[in-house]
Amino acid sequence: MEKIPMTKDGLEALEGELRRLRSEERPAIIKAIEAAREHGDLSENAEYHAARERQSFVEGRLAELEDVIARADVIDPSTLSGDTVRFGATVHIVDEDTDEEQTFQIVGTHEADASAGRLSVTSPLARGLIGKSLGDSAEVTAPGGSRSYEILEVKYK
């Protein structure tokens, strides 16, 4: 079983979603199915079929969350230090062509959100940055083409 790296915050978010699905979604779906059954003929009952479809989605998501949580390898970035980019690092970079600066924290796949500054460890940019040090230039090949970034700051918080 392959471990899945993630931060403590990422694990807590997944556990919160798991609790919500179990305590809120499941009971609501059961009530919706019961209410739809009371309407009679199930073969032409759109409410029943929608509730069953939602139930299928929620059960699949629950299984996925349980698997990910069981395989979680929690890494606390605050215990790490240095100038080399690794999992959990918050990296401030500049695009060498456009001079556009960005800051990202490299996190696990299940907690990534680029708009919030959390970059998946498996993304092309993160893969290009990992192992590089402060002041290094990283050549990143992404779907939009090849880009070059300079690492301005590496911190672990």
Accessible surface in RSA format (square Angstrom, percent):
REM  Atomic radii and reference values for relative SASA: ProtOr
REM  Chains: A
REM  Algorithm: Lee & Richards
REM  Probe-radius: 1.40
REM  Slices: 20
REM RES _ NUM      All-atoms   Total-Side   Main-Chain    Non-polar    All polar
REM                ABS   REL    ABS   REL    ABS   REL    ABS   REL    ABS   REL
RES MET A   1   185.48  96.1 105.41  69.8  80.07 190.6  89.93  76.5  95.55 126.6
RES GLU A   2   139.04  79.8 125.00  94.6  14.04  33.4  48.94  94.7  90.10  73.6
RES LYS A   3   118.84  58.0 106.95  65.6  11.89  28.3  76.11  68.5  42.72  45.5
RES ILE A   4    19.02  10.8  18.77  14.0   0.25   0.6  19.02  13.7   0.00   0.0
RES PRO A   5    44.41  32.4  44.39  40.5   0.01   0.1  44.39  36.7   0.01   0.1
RES MET A   6     1.73   0.9   1.73   1.1   0.00   0.0   1.60   1.4   0.13   0.2
RES THR A   7     9.97   7.1   9.97  10.1   0.00   0.0   7.42  10.0   2.55   3.8
RES LYS A   8   126.19  61.6 125.45  77.0   0.74   1.8  72.19  65.0  54.00  57.5
RES ASP A   9   108.32  75.9 101.79 101.3   6.53  15.4  31.61  74.4  76.70  76.5
RES GLY A  10     3.68   4.5   0.00   N/A   3.68   4.5   3.10   8.5   0.59   1.3
RES LEU A  11    30.75  17.1  30.75  22.0   0.00   0.0  30.75  21.6   0.00   0.0
RES GLU A  12    82.36  47.3  76.60  57.9   5.76  13.7  35.54  68.7  46.82  38.2
RES ALA A  13    67.39  62.0  48.43  74.7  18.96  43.1  60.35  85.0   7.03  18.6
RES LEU A  14    10.31   5.7  10.07   7.2   0.25   0.6  10.31   7.2   0.00   0.0
RES GLU A  15    56.15  32.2  55.61  42.1   0.53   1.3  11.96  23.1  44.19  36.1
RES GLY A  16    24.44  30.1   0.00   N/A  24.44  30.1  19.22  52.8   5.22  11.7
RES GLU A  17    47.06  27.0  41.29  31.2   5.77  13.7  18.08  35.0  28.98  23.7
RES LEU A  18    18.48  10.3  18.48  13.2   0.00   0.0  18.48  13.0   0.00   0.0
RES ARG A  19   149.18  62.6 146.85  74.9   2.33   5.5  72.48  99.1  76.70  46.5
RES ARG A  20    97.59  41.0  94.06  47.9   3.54   8.4  46.02  62.9  51.58  31.3
RES LEU A  21     3.40   1.9   3.40   2.4   0.00   0.0   3.40   2.4   0.00   0.0
RES ARG A  22   106.40  44.7  95.64  48.8  10.76  25.6  31.92  43.6  74.48  45.1
RES SER A  23    75.73  64.0  51.75  69.1  23.98  55.3  48.41 103.1  27.32  38.3
RES GLU A  24   106.52  61.2  96.93  73.3   9.59  22.8  39.02  75.5  67.50  55.1
RES GLU A  25    38.42  22.1  37.72  28.5   0.70   1.7   1.13   2.2  37.28  30.4
RES ARG A  26    86.43  36.3  85.64  43.7   0.79   1.9  24.05  32.9  62.37  37.8
RES PRO A  27    54.33  39.6  50.54  46.1   3.79  13.8  53.81  44.4   0.52   3.2
RES ALA A  28    57.82  53.2  46.67  72.0  11.15  25.4  51.95  73.2   5.87  15.5
RES ILE A  29    10.36   5.9   9.20   6.9   1.15   2.8  10.36   7.5   0.00   0.0
RES ILE A  30    87.75  49.9  86.92  64.8   0.83   2.0  87.65  63.1   0.10   0.3
RES LYS A  31   144.35  70.4 140.07  85.9   4.28  10.2  84.67  76.2  59.69  63.6
RES ALA A  32    47.27  43.5  35.72  55.1  11.55  26.3  43.70  61.5   3.58   9.5
RES ILE A  33    10.67   6.1  10.67   7.9   0.00   0.0  10.67   7.7   0.00   0.0
RES GLU A  34    93.38  53.6  90.96  68.8   2.42   5.8  32.28  62.4  61.10  49.9
RES ALA A  35    47.38  43.6  44.61  68.8   2.78   6.3  45.87  64.6   1.51   4.0
RES ALA A  36     0.78   0.7   0.52   0.8   0.26   0.6   0.52   0.7   0.26   0.7
RES ARG A  37   123.34  51.8 109.32  55.7  14.02  33.4  34.99  47.8  88.35  53.5
RES GLU A  38   150.07  86.2 112.41  85.0  37.66  89.7  47.84  92.5 102.23  83.5
RES HIS A  39   123.88  67.7  88.91  61.8  34.96  89.4  63.51  65.5  60.36  70.2
RES GLY A  40    40.14  49.5   0.00   N/A  40.14  49.5  35.85  98.4   4.29   9.6
RES ASP A  41    98.05  68.7  73.45  73.1  24.60  58.2  46.04 108.4  52.01  51.9
RES LEU A  42    59.92  33.4  56.10  40.1   3.82   9.6  56.28  39.5   3.64   9.8
RES SER A  43    84.45  71.4  54.85  73.2  29.61  68.2  53.09 113.1  31.36  43.9
RES GLU A  44   154.14  88.5 119.16  90.1  34.98  83.3  46.02  89.0 108.12  88.3
RES ASN A  45    15.23  10.5   8.87   8.6   6.36  15.3   9.47  22.8   5.76   5.6
RES ALA A  46    80.49  74.0  67.50 104.2  12.99  29.5  73.50 103.5   6.99  18.5
RES GLU A  47   107.76  61.9  99.30  75.1   8.46  20.1  50.38  97.4  57.38  46.8
RES TYR A  48    29.00  13.5  29.00  16.5   0.00   0.0  12.13   9.1  16.87  20.8
RES HIS A  49    91.35  49.9  86.76  60.3   4.59  11.7  67.43  69.5  23.92  27.8
RES ALA A  50    63.90  58.7  51.21  79.0  12.69  28.9  57.67  81.2   6.23  16.5
RES ALA A  51     9.51   8.7   2.67   4.1   6.84  15.6   9.05  12.7   0.46   1.2
RES ARG A  52   107.20  45.0 102.84  52.4   4.36  10.4  16.14  22.1  91.06  55.2
RES GLU A  53   132.11  75.8 124.52  94.2   7.60  18.1  43.57  84.3  88.55  72.3
RES ARG A  54    93.58  39.3  89.02  45.4   4.57  10.9  44.96  61.4  48.63  29.5
RES GLN A  55    48.43  27.1  48.43  35.4   0.00   0.0   8.83  18.8  39.60  30.0
RES SER A  56    77.29  65.3  62.59  83.5  14.70  33.9  32.18  68.5  45.12  63.2
RES PHE A  57   119.80  59.9 109.05  67.5  10.76  28.0 118.50  71.8   1.30   3.7
RES VAL A  58     0.44   0.3   0.44   0.4   0.00   0.0   0.44   0.4   0.00   0.0
RES GLU A  59    64.59  37.1  59.17  44.8   5.42  12.9  37.14  71.8  27.45  22.4
RES GLY A  60    41.82  51.6   0.00   N/A  41.82  51.6  34.60  95.0   7.22  16.2
RES ARG A  61    55.42  23.3  51.36  26.2   4.06   9.7  14.48  19.8  40.94  24.8
RES LEU A  62     3.15   1.8   3.15   2.3   0.00   0.0   3.15   2.2   0.00   0.0
RES ALA A  63    58.81  54.1  50.62  78.1   8.19  18.6  53.02  74.7   5.79  15.3
RES GLU A  64    77.19  44.3  69.42  52.5   7.77  18.5  32.27  62.4  44.92  36.7
RES LEU A  65     1.32   0.7   1.32   0.9   0.00   0.0   1.32   0.9   0.00   0.0
RES GLU A  66    73.38  42.1  66.07  50.0   7.31  17.4  29.18  56.4  44.19  36.1
RES ASP A  67    63.18  44.3  56.70  56.4   6.47  15.3  25.52  60.1  37.65  37.6
RES VAL A  68     5.72   3.8   5.72   5.2   0.00   0.0   5.72   5.0   0.00   0.0
RES ILE A  69    38.37  21.8  29.56  22.0   8.81  21.2  29.56  21.3   8.81  23.9
RES ALA A  70    65.74  60.4  38.64  59.6  27.09  61.6  49.67  70.0  16.06  42.6
RES ARG A  71    49.48  20.8  49.35  25.2   0.13   0.3   3.76   5.1  45.72  27.7
RES ALA A  72    18.45  17.0   2.95   4.5  15.50  35.3   2.95   4.1  15.50  41.1
RES ASP A  73    62.16  43.5  58.55  58.3   3.62   8.6   5.46  12.8  56.71  56.6
RES VAL A  74    65.91  43.4  38.39  34.8  27.53  66.3  38.39  33.4  27.53  74.7
RES ILE A  75    46.78  26.6  43.68  32.5   3.10   7.5  46.78  33.7   0.00   0.0
RES ASP A  76    66.49  46.6  61.20  60.9   5.29  12.5  21.14  49.7  45.35  45.2
RES PRO A  77    10.14   7.4  10.14   9.2   0.00   0.0  10.14   8.4   0.00   0.0
RES SER A  78    72.13  61.0  45.11  60.2  27.03  62.3  32.05  68.3  40.08  56.1
RES THR A  79   106.58  75.8  69.11  70.1  37.47  89.3  66.37  89.1  40.22  60.8
RES LEU A  80    49.24  27.4  40.80  29.2   8.44  21.2  42.92  30.1   6.32  17.0
RES SER A  81    85.20  72.0  74.49  99.4  10.70  24.7  40.69  86.6  44.51  62.4
RES GLY A  82    43.23  53.3   0.00   N/A  43.23  53.3  31.86  87.4  11.36  25.5
RES ASP A  83    79.92  56.0  74.13  73.8   5.79  13.7  14.31  33.7  65.60  65.4
RES THR A  84    47.34  33.7  47.32  48.0   0.02   0.0  22.64  30.4  24.70  37.3
RES VAL A  85     0.25   0.2   0.00   0.0   0.25   0.6   0.00   0.0   0.25   0.7
RES ARG A  86    89.37  37.5  88.89  45.3   0.49   1.2  51.33  70.2  38.04  23.1
RES PHE A  87    22.35  11.2  18.54  11.5   3.82   9.9  18.54  11.2   3.82  10.9
RES GLY A  88     0.00   0.0   0.00   N/A   0.00   0.0   0.00   0.0   0.00   0.0
RES ALA A  89     0.00   0.0   0.00   0.0   0.00   0.0   0.00   0.0   0.00   0.0
RES THR A  90     7.17   5.1   6.48   6.6   0.69   1.6   6.48   8.7   0.69   1.0
RES VAL A  91     0.76   0.5   0.49   0.4   0.27   0.6   0.49   0.4   0.27   0.7
RES HIS A  92    44.50  24.3  43.96  30.6   0.54   1.4  33.53  34.6  10.97  12.8
RES ILE A  93     0.56   0.3   0.56   0.4   0.00   0.0   0.56   0.4   0.00   0.0
RES VAL A  94    18.58  12.2  18.58  16.8   0.00   0.0  18.58  16.1   0.00   0.0
RES ASP A  95     7.13   5.0   6.96   6.9   0.16   0.4   2.69   6.3   4.44   4.4
RES GLU A  96    75.95  43.6  48.43  36.6  27.52  65.5  26.49  51.2  49.46  40.4
RES ASP A  97   106.83  74.8  71.49  71.2  35.34  83.6  24.71  58.2  82.12  81.9
RES THR A  98    79.00  56.2  49.25  49.9  29.75  70.9  56.84  76.3  22.17  33.5
RES ASP A  99   110.14  77.2  95.03  94.6  15.12  35.7  26.55  62.5  83.59  83.4
RES GLU A 100    99.99  57.4  90.69  68.6   9.31  22.2  36.43  70.5  63.56  51.9
RES GLU A 101   100.29  57.6  75.10  56.8  25.18  60.0  19.28  37.3  81.01  66.1
RES GLN A 102    61.28  34.3  54.13  39.6   7.15  17.0  18.41  39.2  42.87  32.5
RES THR A 103    64.94  46.2  46.61  47.3  18.33  43.7  37.05  49.8  27.90  42.2
RES PHE A 104    21.81  10.9  21.06  13.0   0.75   1.9  21.81  13.2   0.00   0.0
RES GLN A 105    35.60  19.9  34.66  25.3   0.94   2.2   6.27  13.4  29.33  22.2
RES ILE A 106     0.22   0.1   0.22   0.2   0.00   0.0   0.22   0.2   0.00   0.0
RES VAL A 107     1.01   0.7   1.01   0.9   0.00   0.0   1.01   0.9   0.00   0.0
RES GLY A 108     0.58   0.7   0.00   N/A   0.58   0.7   0.58   1.6   0.00   0.0
RES THR A 109    72.70  51.7  59.30  60.1  13.40  31.9  50.02  67.2  22.68  34.3
RES HIS A 110    72.44  39.6  43.45  30.2  29.00  74.2  26.17  27.0  46.27  53.8
RES GLU A 111    20.46  11.7  10.58   8.0   9.88  23.5  16.85  32.6   3.61   3.0
RES ALA A 112    40.33  37.1  14.98  23.1  25.35  57.7  14.98  21.1  25.35  67.1
RES ASP A 113    56.66  39.7  50.05  49.8   6.62  15.6  16.74  39.4  39.93  39.8
RES ALA A 114    68.35  62.8  50.86  78.5  17.49  39.8  51.12  72.0  17.23  45.6
RES SER A 115   111.82  94.5  65.31  87.2  46.51 107.1  58.78 125.2  53.05  74.3
RES ALA A 116    57.13  52.5  22.46  34.7  34.67  78.9  34.97  49.2  22.16  58.7
RES GLY A 117    20.28  25.0   0.00   N/A  20.28  25.0  14.77  40.5   5.51  12.3
RES ARG A 118    90.06  37.8  89.76  45.8   0.30   0.7  24.20  33.1  65.85  39.9
RES LEU A 119    17.52   9.8  16.89  12.1   0.63   1.6  17.52  12.3   0.00   0.0
RES SER A 120    16.78  14.2  15.29  20.4   1.49   3.4  15.16  32.3   1.61   2.3
RES VAL A 121    28.31  18.6  25.30  22.9   3.01   7.3  25.30  22.0   3.01   8.2
RES THR A 122    75.57  53.7  69.48  70.4   6.09  14.5  56.39  75.7  19.18  29.0
RES SER A 123    21.45  18.1  15.96  21.3   5.48  12.6  21.45  45.7   0.00   0.0
RES PRO A 124    47.88  34.9  43.32  39.5   4.56  16.6  44.68  36.9   3.21  19.9
RES LEU A 125    24.42  13.6  23.29  16.7   1.14   2.9  23.29  16.4   1.14   3.1
RES ALA A 126     0.00   0.0   0.00   0.0   0.00   0.0   0.00   0.0   0.00   0.0
RES ARG A 127   149.61  62.8 129.54  66.0  20.07  47.8  54.96  75.1  94.65  57.4
RES GLY A 128    18.44  22.7   0.00   N/A  18.44  22.7  14.95  41.0   3.49   7.8
RES LEU A 129     0.71   0.4   0.71   0.5   0.00   0.0   0.71   0.5   0.00   0.0
RES ILE A 130    67.19  38.2  51.30  38.2  15.88  38.3  51.30  36.9  15.88  43.1
RES GLY A 131    53.54  66.0   0.00   N/A  53.54  66.0  29.22  80.2  24.32  54.5
RES LYS A 132    72.72  35.5  72.15  44.3   0.57   1.3  16.78  15.1  55.94  59.6
RES SER A 133    37.07  31.3  37.07  49.5   0.00   0.0  19.25  41.0  17.82  25.0
RES LEU A 134    84.90  47.3  65.77  47.1  19.13  48.1  65.77  46.2  19.13  51.5
RES GLY A 135    47.78  58.9   0.00   N/A  47.78  58.9  25.29  69.4  22.49  50.4
RES ASP A 136    56.17  39.3  51.71  51.5   4.45  10.5  10.74  25.3  45.43  45.3
RES SER A 137    60.08  50.8  40.06  53.5  20.02  46.1  34.16  72.7  25.92  36.3
RES ALA A 138     0.00   0.0   0.00   0.0   0.00   0.0   0.00   0.0   0.00   0.0
RES GLU A 139   114.74  65.9  91.19  69.0  23.56  56.1  54.49 105.4  60.26  49.2
RES VAL A 140     5.44   3.6   3.68   3.3   1.75   4.2   5.44   4.7   0.00   0.0
RES THR A 141   107.36  76.4  89.56  90.8  17.80  42.4  65.38  87.8  41.98  63.5
RES ALA A 142    34.70  31.9  25.20  38.9   9.50  21.6  28.65  40.3   6.05  16.0
RES PRO A 143   140.87 102.7  95.19  86.8  45.68 166.0 109.39  90.3  31.47 195.6
RES GLY A 144    82.84 102.2   0.00   N/A  82.84 102.2  44.69 122.6  38.16  85.5
RES GLY A 145    31.96  39.4   0.00   N/A  31.96  39.4  31.33  86.0   0.62   1.4
RES SER A 146    65.69  55.5  38.52  51.4  27.17  62.6  34.35  73.1  31.34  43.9
RES ARG A 147    86.01  36.1  84.78  43.2   1.23   2.9  23.71  32.4  62.31  37.8
RES SER A 148    21.02  17.8  19.88  26.5   1.14   2.6  14.18  30.2   6.84   9.6
RES TYR A 149    26.05  12.2  26.05  14.8   0.00   0.0   2.30   1.7  23.74  29.3
RES GLU A 150    60.65  34.8  60.65  45.9   0.00   0.0   4.81   9.3  55.85  45.6
RES ILE A 151     0.90   0.5   0.00   0.0   0.90   2.2   0.00   0.0   0.90   2.5
RES LEU A 152    67.97  37.9  46.14  33.0  21.83  54.9  48.81  34.3  19.16  51.6
RES GLU A 153    76.14  43.7  75.60  57.2   0.54   1.3  23.39  45.2  52.75  43.1
RES VAL A 154    14.95   9.8   0.08   0.1  14.87  35.8   0.08   0.1  14.87  40.3
RES LYS A 155    90.33  44.1  86.56  53.1   3.77   9.0  42.88  38.6  47.45  50.5
RES TYR A 156    28.81  13.4   2.39   1.4  26.41  68.7   2.39   1.8  26.41  32.6
RES LYS A 157   141.32  68.9 112.75  69.2  28.57  68.0  84.22  75.8  57.09  60.8
END  Absolute sums over single chains surface
CHAIN  1 A     9109.6       7286.8       1822.8       4773.7       4335.9
END  Absolute sums over all chains
TOTAL          9109.6       7286.8       1822.8       4773.7       4335.9
